[in-house]
Amino acid sequence: MTIGEVGAIGELVGGLGVLATLIYLAAQVNVSNRLASAQVHQETSRISSELGMNMSSQEIEMAGRAVGDWETLDPTERRLIGLRLAAVVNYYETLFYAHERGDVEEDLWDSRVERMRRTFALFAPGWADYRDTFGARFVEFIDSEVLHQTSTVYWESTENPGR
């Protein structure tokens, strides 16, 4: 075997090694992306649950009055419900930007957009007080894709209270 033949075999083995490395790295990136997506899903579910479960009975009562007429709340109550609304909308904003980066699966995103529509159907008057505290792209999304396509209000149902 000549030195040229040995060199050719070495190049072939080296090329196969590079190819195997690239395939391995592609598989690792795929696993990493799936893990990141699962973590986003888990975190959004946790935050969503916490936001709903941590409301006091007083906040629930005030929220019920706010749904009927935002103006019936006194300034302190409006601020309290407004802060709660801001926390919920902040969660939505975080999810919006994660979706823009491609970190949120479409079915999860679609379900959260529907939840946004239901939230804003109830508390749209409160949005005006806080909209300038959020990012411009998110505000544009809420104004064009959420507020103009509000969902049927379902929270008033006596069959499914608290949904």
C-alpha positions, 0 to 999 in steps of 0.5 A: 500500500502506498502512502497515497492510498493510506492518505486516501483512507485517512481522508475517508475515515476523517470525512466519516468522522465529521459526518457522524459528529454532525449527525450527533450534534443535529440530534442533540440540538433537536433534543435540546429544542424539545426540552426547551419547549417542554420547559416553556409549556410547564412554566406557562402552566405553572404561572397560569395556575398560580395567577388563578389560584392566588386570588383572594375572595375579595379580589374575586368579588372585585373582579366580578364587579369590574366585569359588570362595570369597571367604573363601579370600583373605587380607586383603590379597588381599581388599582388592586384589580389593575395590578392583578390584570397587569400581572396576568398580561405580563405573563401573556407578554412573556409568552408572546415574545417566547412565541415570536422566538419560536419557543412556544408550540402552536397549539399552546399558543393558540389556547393562550390567545383564546384565553387572552381574548376571554380575559380582555373581553372581561377587563378591556377597560382596565387595559387602557390604564396599563397598555403603555407599560408593555412592549410596542409589538405586544400592545399592537398584537393585543389591540389588533388580534385580541381586542378586535376578536374577543371571545364569548364571555364564559366566566359568568356561567353558573355551571362552570364558576371560576373557569 
